[in-house]
Amino acid sequence: MEALFSYGTLQQSQVQLDTFGRLLEGEHDTLLGYRVDEVKITDAAVIASSGKDIHPILVRTGDKSDTVKGMVFLITDDELTQADNYEVDEYHRVMATLASGKQCWIYAATE
């Protein structure tokens, strides 16, 4: 299983059903050294699933006082690939350590 930190639309029930075919269960956690910004989405399928064309996006600051609250979901390798397919080009997946000490995948702004 893979740990995925979600701070935005992957927490929405409809997005989970459209992306994974099931609802996910998760735990609250906090990401350090990032802040949330916004990105305009143009992918029609992503907009249809999330119901919005402005999505949150993580921007790395490196400042541990910058925090983002979210959920950690355990998903399969195949589901991680499905999450990759859902996220648009402005995002890239990287490994991060959360406040709890857990390591997980995050989707952050492409630099």
C-alpha positions, -999 to +999 in steps of 0.1 A: +000+000+000+011+036-007+004+066+016-010+096-002-015+130+015-045+149+002-052+186+009-077+193-018-100+177-043-089+141-037-108+144-004-141+149-023-164+118-025-172+123-062-135+126-071-127+095-051-154+075-068-145+088-103-107+082-097-106+051-076-141+036-079-144+037-041-145+060-011-112+062+008-107+062+045-079+083+060-063+099+089-057+136+096-021+148+094-001+180+086+025+187+060+053+211+070+073+234+047+045+240+022+018+265+016-014+262-005-018+284-036-043+280-065-041+267-101-066+271-129-077+237-143-086+234-180-090+196-182-127+190-187-128+156-170-111+169-139-135+199-138-165+176-142-153+154-114-144+181-089-170+206-099-145+235-100-119+249-123-097+264-095-079+238-074-055+241-045-018+234-052+011+229-028+041+253-031+073+243-013+086+270+010+110+250+032+098+270+062+086+245+088+062+271+102+043+269+069+018+240+074-010+224+054-037+202+070-050+172+051-058+135+050-035+105+045-051+078+025-037+043+020-041+033-017-028+005-040-001+010-066-028+009-093-047+036-074-016+057-072-013+055-110-050+065-112-043+095-090-013+104-112-037+104-142-062+126-124-037+153-115-029+178-144+006+188-156+009+216-131+013+190-104+041+165-098+043+137-072+070+138-046+077+120-013+073+141+019+075+136+056+045+147+076+043+162+112+035+127+125+067+114+110+049+094+083+063+094+048+038+098+020+033+110-016+021+145-022+011+164-053+029+198-054+034+225-079+057+216-108+088+237-104 
